Amino acid sequence: MSTESPQKAKVILYWLEKSRSQRILWLLEELKIDYELKVFKRTEKMVAPPELKEVHPLGKSPVIGVHAPGAERPRIIAESGLIVEYLTEYFGKWLEPKKFAEGKEGHIGGESEEWLRYRFFMHYAEGSLMTLMLVAFLMHNIETAPVPFFIKPITRGIVGKMNTAFLHPNFKTHLDFLEDQLATSPNGGEFLCGPELTGADIMMIFPLEAAQWRAGLTKEKYPRLAAYIERLQQREAFQRAIKKIEDVTGEKYTPSLSK
C-alpha cells in the first residue's frame, strides 16, 4: 500500500527516553516522511527535563512540531492520540480504515467494523489500558522503595491488597478481551482492526509492551496477543525506529515501564 502523500512539511519529534514518544518515532518511520529528531534525557528523578517546557507548557513527551512550507514557525502538537491522528490525516490515510460500509456512506449505523474498532482502540489505549499500567507501575515503585525494614511489611501489604483486589482481576479482564479481539479481527486480520496496520496498533504498542512486564501478558496465557506484539516489533519501520534511537543515543533501547 502506498505511503506517498502530496503534503510537504518538516516534522520535528521531541523524543524523551522511556516514554510514549517511541511509538511516534515508529509512526514517522512507517510514513517515511522527512523529520528531525530532538532527544531529551530524563533527570536523576526520572522526570522530563525542564527544557521540554520550552517546547510545550506541560513539559511532556511526545510532542511534535509541524513546519509547513512558508510558515514562520512550526505548529506544536502534543498528546499521542492527537499526534497519530494528525500525521495520519495528512501523510498516511492508509493507516485509518474506511469509515462506512459500501452503500452506507453518511448513515448512522453504517460505519464499518474496522473503523469502529479503530476509533475505539485509539481512545482505549490511553483511556483504559494505560491507566491500569500506571497504577501497576506506581505499586511497583512503592513495593521496591528504599524504606526502613519495619515499614516494608506495611508497603508490601498495601501493594499485595491492591494487586489482589484491583489490578490482577482488571488485567485479566482486559487481556482476555484483547485476546478475543484478535481472534475476531475483521476479515481474519492479524491486527486489531483487520488485515492492515492502523494508527490504533501504533497507539497500543506502548501499553502492551508494558503489560508483558507488569500485567502477566505471556505467550503461554495469551498466545494471540504475544504473537501480535511480536509482529508489530518485527516490522521494518519499528526496527528502524529502534536503530535510529540507539544510533543517536548510543544506548540500547528498552521499552518504557520495563523495569
C-alpha positions as CSV (number, residue, x, y, z in Angstrom):
1,M,0.0,0.0,0.0
2,S,1.4,3.4,-1.0
3,T,2.7,5.7,1.8
4,E,3.2,8.7,-0.6
5,S,1.5,12.0,0.2
6,P,1.2,15.2,-1.7
7,Q,1.7,17.1,1.6
8,K,5.1,18.7,2.1
9,A,6.2,19.6,5.6
10,K,9.1,19.1,8.0
11,V,8.2,17.3,11.2
12,I,10.2,17.7,14.4
13,L,9.8,15.0,17.1
14,Y,10.8,15.9,20.6
15,W,11.7,12.5,21.9
16,L,12.1,11.6,25.5
17,E,13.7,8.4,26.7
18,K,11.4,5.8,28.3
19,S,8.3,7.5,27.1
20,R,5.4,7.3,24.7
21,S,7.4,9.2,22.1
22,Q,9.0,6.0,20.8
23,R,5.7,4.9,19.1
24,I,5.6,8.3,17.4
25,L,9.1,7.7,16.0
26,W,7.8,4.3,14.7
27,L,4.9,6.1,13.1
28,L,7.2,8.6,11.4
29,E,9.3,5.7,10.0
30,E,6.1,3.9,8.8
31,L,5.1,7.1,7.0
32,K,8.5,7.7,5.5
33,I,8.3,11.4,5.8
34,D,11.0,14.0,6.4
35,Y,11.6,14.5,10.2
36,E,14.1,15.8,12.6
37,L,14.7,14.1,16.0
38,K,15.5,16.1,19.1
39,V,16.4,13.9,22.0
40,F,15.8,14.6,25.7
41,K,17.1,12.7,28.7
42,R,15.2,12.2,31.9
43,T,16.6,13.7,35.1
44,E,18.0,11.7,38.0
45,K,14.5,11.7,39.4
46,M,13.3,10.1,36.1
47,V,11.1,13.0,35.2
48,A,11.2,15.0,32.0
49,P,13.8,17.8,31.9
50,P,12.6,21.4,32.3
51,E,13.8,22.2,28.7
52,L,10.7,20.4,27.4
53,K,8.5,23.2,28.8
54,E,10.2,25.5,26.3
55,V,8.6,23.3,23.6
56,H,5.1,22.8,25.2
57,P,3.8,24.3,28.6
58,L,3.1,20.8,30.0
59,G,6.8,19.8,29.5
60,K,5.8,16.3,28.5
61,S,6.6,14.0,25.5
62,P,5.7,13.1,22.8
63,V,5.4,16.5,21.2
64,I,5.9,17.2,17.5
65,G,6.4,20.4,15.6
66,V,5.0,20.5,12.1
67,H,6.7,23.1,9.9
68,A,4.6,23.7,6.8
69,P,6.2,25.4,3.7
70,G,6.1,29.2,4.1
71,A,5.2,29.1,7.8
72,E,7.2,31.2,10.2
73,R,7.3,28.7,12.9
74,P,6.2,25.0,13.5
75,R,2.8,24.2,14.8
76,I,3.3,22.4,18.1
77,I,1.1,19.3,18.8
78,A,1.0,17.3,22.0
79,E,-0.7,14.0,23.1
80,S,-0.1,10.7,21.4
81,G,-3.6,10.2,20.1
82,L,-3.8,13.6,18.5
83,I,-0.3,13.3,17.0
84,V,-1.2,9.9,15.5
85,E,-4.5,11.3,14.1
86,Y,-2.9,14.5,12.8
87,L,0.0,12.7,11.0
88,T,-2.3,10.0,9.6
89,E,-4.7,12.6,8.2
90,Y,-2.0,14.4,6.2
91,F,0.6,11.7,5.5
92,G,-0.9,8.3,6.0
93,K,-4.6,7.9,5.3
94,W,-3.8,4.2,4.7
95,L,-3.4,3.9,8.4
96,E,-7.1,4.6,9.0
97,P,-9.8,2.1,7.9
98,K,-12.6,3.2,5.6
99,K,-15.4,4.7,7.8
100,F,-18.5,3.5,6.1
101,A,-19.5,0.1,4.7
102,E,-20.2,0.1,0.9
103,G,-23.5,1.9,0.1
104,K,-24.0,3.2,3.7
105,E,-21.9,6.4,3.4
106,G,-23.1,9.1,5.9
107,H,-25.7,6.8,7.5
108,I,-25.8,6.4,11.3
109,G,-25.1,2.7,11.9
110,G,-23.4,2.3,8.6
111,E,-19.9,2.5,10.0
112,S,-17.6,-0.4,9.2
113,E,-16.5,-2.7,12.0
114,E,-12.8,-1.9,11.1
115,W,-13.4,1.9,11.6
116,L,-15.3,1.5,14.8
117,R,-12.6,-0.7,16.2
118,Y,-10.0,1.9,15.1
119,R,-11.8,4.7,16.9
120,F,-12.3,2.6,20.0
121,F,-8.6,1.5,20.3
122,M,-7.3,5.0,19.6
123,H,-9.1,6.0,22.9
124,Y,-8.8,2.7,24.7
125,A,-5.0,2.6,24.6
126,E,-4.7,5.6,27.0
127,G,-8.1,5.9,28.5
128,S,-8.4,2.3,29.8
129,L,-5.4,0.1,29.4
130,M,-2.6,2.6,30.1
131,T,-4.4,3.8,33.3
132,L,-4.0,0.3,34.7
133,M,-0.4,0.2,33.7
134,L,0.4,3.4,35.5
135,V,-1.2,2.1,38.7
136,A,0.8,-1.1,38.4
137,F,4.0,1.0,37.9
138,L,3.1,3.0,41.0
139,M,2.6,-0.1,43.0
140,H,5.9,-1.5,41.9
141,N,7.7,1.7,43.0
142,I,6.0,1.6,46.4
143,E,7.0,-2.1,46.8
144,T,10.6,-1.5,45.9
145,A,11.0,1.9,47.6
146,P,14.0,2.1,50.0
147,V,12.1,2.3,53.3
148,P,13.1,1.2,56.8
149,F,12.8,-2.6,57.3
150,F,10.0,-2.2,59.8
151,I,7.9,-0.3,57.2
152,K,8.4,-2.9,54.5
153,P,5.6,-5.2,55.7
154,I,3.2,-2.3,55.5
155,T,4.1,-1.2,52.0
156,R,4.1,-4.9,50.8
157,G,0.7,-5.4,52.4
158,I,-0.7,-2.4,50.7
159,V,0.7,-3.4,47.3
160,G,-0.5,-7.0,47.8
161,K,-4.1,-6.0,48.6
162,M,-4.1,-3.6,45.6
163,N,-2.9,-6.3,43.3
164,T,-5.3,-8.9,44.5
165,A,-8.4,-6.7,44.8
166,F,-7.9,-4.4,41.8
167,L,-5.0,-4.9,39.4
168,H,-5.0,-8.7,38.8
169,P,-8.7,-9.1,38.1
170,N,-8.7,-6.0,35.9
171,F,-5.7,-7.1,34.0
172,K,-7.3,-10.4,33.3
173,T,-10.5,-8.8,32.1
174,H,-8.6,-6.5,29.7
175,L,-6.1,-9.1,28.4
176,D,-8.9,-11.7,27.9
177,F,-10.8,-9.0,26.0
178,L,-7.8,-8.2,23.7
179,E,-7.1,-11.9,23.1
180,D,-10.7,-12.2,21.9
181,Q,-10.5,-9.1,19.8
182,L,-7.5,-10.6,17.9
183,A,-9.4,-13.8,17.5
184,T,-12.3,-12.0,15.9
185,S,-10.4,-9.4,13.9
186,P,-12.5,-8.4,10.8
187,N,-11.7,-10.3,7.6
188,G,-9.5,-12.7,9.5
189,G,-6.9,-10.0,10.1
190,E,-3.8,-10.2,12.2
191,F,-4.2,-6.7,13.6
192,L,-6.7,-5.3,16.0
193,C,-8.8,-3.6,13.3
194,G,-8.4,-6.1,10.4
195,P,-5.8,-7.3,7.9
196,E,-3.9,-4.0,7.8
197,L,-1.8,-2.0,10.3
198,T,-3.6,1.1,11.6
199,G,-2.8,4.0,13.8
200,A,-4.6,2.2,16.6
201,D,-2.0,-0.6,16.5
202,I,0.7,2.0,16.9
203,M,-1.1,3.5,19.9
204,M,-1.5,0.1,21.5
205,I,2.1,-1.0,21.4
206,F,3.2,1.1,24.4
207,P,0.7,-0.3,27.0
208,L,1.1,-3.8,25.6
209,E,4.9,-3.9,25.9
210,A,4.4,-2.6,29.5
211,A,1.8,-5.4,30.1
212,Q,4.5,-8.0,29.3
213,W,6.4,-6.7,32.3
214,R,3.6,-5.7,34.6
215,A,0.3,-7.5,33.8
216,G,1.2,-11.1,33.3
217,L,0.9,-11.0,29.5
218,T,2.8,-14.1,28.5
219,K,2.9,-16.3,25.4
220,E,1.5,-19.2,27.4
221,K,-1.5,-17.3,28.7
222,Y,-2.2,-15.1,25.7
223,P,-0.7,-16.6,22.6
224,R,-2.5,-14.3,20.1
225,L,-1.5,-11.2,22.0
226,A,2.1,-12.3,22.3
227,A,2.3,-13.1,18.6
228,Y,0.6,-9.8,17.7
229,I,3.2,-7.8,19.7
230,E,6.0,-9.7,18.1
231,R,4.5,-9.0,14.6
232,L,4.5,-5.3,15.4
233,Q,8.0,-5.3,16.7
234,Q,9.3,-7.2,13.7
235,R,8.0,-4.5,11.2
236,E,10.8,-2.9,9.3
237,A,9.7,0.6,10.4
238,F,9.6,-0.5,14.1
239,Q,13.1,-1.8,13.8
240,R,14.3,1.3,12.0
241,A,12.9,3.4,14.8
242,I,14.8,1.4,17.4
243,K,18.1,1.6,15.4
244,K,17.6,5.3,14.9
245,I,17.4,6.0,18.6
246,E,20.2,3.6,19.5
247,D,22.4,5.3,16.9
248,V,21.6,8.8,18.3
249,T,21.8,8.0,22.0
250,G,24.5,5.3,21.9
251,E,22.4,3.2,24.3
252,K,20.4,0.0,23.9
253,Y,16.7,0.7,23.6
254,T,14.4,-0.9,26.2
255,P,10.6,-0.4,26.4
256,S,9.4,2.1,29.0
257,L,7.9,0.6,32.2
258,S,10.0,-2.5,31.7
259,K,12.0,-2.0,34.9
